[in-house]
Amino acid sequence: MFGIWGHPKAASMTYYGLHSLQHRGQEGAGIVVTDGERLKGIKGEGLVNDVFDEKKLDSLKGFGAIGHVRYGGKSGIENIQPLLFHSSSGSLALSHTGNLINANDLRHQLEMQGSIFQTNTDTEVLAHLIKRSGYLATKDKVKNALSMVKGAYALIMLTENELIIAQDPNGLRPLSIGKVGDAYCVASETNAYDLIGAEYIRDVEPGELIIINNEGIHEDRFSLSGSHAMCTMEYIYFSRPDSDINGVNVHTARKNLGKQLALEANVEGDVVTGVPDSSISAAIGYAEQAGIPYELGLIKNRYVGRTFIKPTQELREQGVKMKLSPVRKVVEGKRVIMVDDSIVRGTTSKRIVRMLKEAGATEVHVCISSPPMTNPCFYGIDVSTHEELIAANHSVEEMREIIGADSLTFLSVEGMLKAIGQKGLGENCGQCMACFTGKYPTEIYPDTPLPYEKEMK
Ligand code: SF4
């Protein structure tokens, strides 16, 4: 998500912001702008570049804008964000990252009271709650709505006259604010600021509500019980290495995970390689710590998207084949230590091990820079259902056999915390680790929906 307020080329800046956040979602993109009188939006399926061209951006005139790239979820253009609603009391656009765990309940209640929904998203529930609130001031309407929702939500909203930013009481998804000239901006990841020449100011705190308008920035809270539980997978896999989350650089965090993994693993090898792109930093850290050369043993075809968010199994399998190639001269005749960030179903790992062996590797030792993933995520990262998670149903030795590796090592939970936890941020050093430990930072309802019904790597 990206948003900006007070810039004459708000739509173009948002376009560039979304560009640097493209890794967060490739299934759809949208931008909504305000010129102070009305909101106008364009959205479509595919990459940011597929959805927008110069003509479309020129047609989005305004000084405030919000944008979104879509990651998984139910297909259909109506589900692509920002969602835009018009009413006689004014328009509202919403961009949301995360997953509202009580959305089913709230939606049912709203439907019983006569609400009609246009989309399948949990985000629309929020729009209804905001619009139905009897309060007059935006701040109070939003506070009232947020008091009813539970789960993960980093939010950027836009009205004709305001940019509204909110972070859930656990701060599960990253969100920060920056400044470019006199304009304020807000982004899911700090790397978006580099591309547009903006300066990072600070992260949005758990439970915080920020409203930006022509009078300036107004900082407030909607929840006093904010405690940090940042998604650990943001550091491990999801975010870009050049982003910082809560002041920690993602590349550095991954390198530390790799170093810690090398300390815990008892593996001999001739060469260390990482599965591109998200595991390269961890592999460099591993190699540095173990004193074994790091080499590019696998090459990624840049023009294929992330495989695990392709919507169907068939597309996903094709994606893996098209995506990675082994570098024969690097791995031939070698004992290869292959560092990867996680194992979800095991299908990707199995294929890569086979690929390395077919390219001549004498041994393939798989080292994972996170603990076994044994629980589903309800907060917006698709780690599949319990049944589909290989680590939920098999021992490490069984998994090793399934993926065909000569050895398989996972990082310990303690090691992971040591590598990326931040003292002073409270319980679990400010991290959510629920997919590894089963300890969720929020309550989970019996009918809490999994965010997405789709495939995973
Ligand atoms: S359960 Fe796992 S993937 Fe989900 S928010 Fe927590 S750490 Fe992230």
Boltz pocket constraint, residues with backbone or C-beta under 6 A from the ligand:
constraints:
  - pocket:
      binder: B
      contacts: [[A, 172], [A, 229], [A, 230], [A, 231], [A, 232], [A, 233], [A, 234], [A, 375], [A, 376], [A, 377], [A, 378], [A, 379], [A, 380], [A, 381], [A, 383], [A, 432], [A, 433], [A, 434], [A, 435], [A, 436]]
      max_distance: 6.0
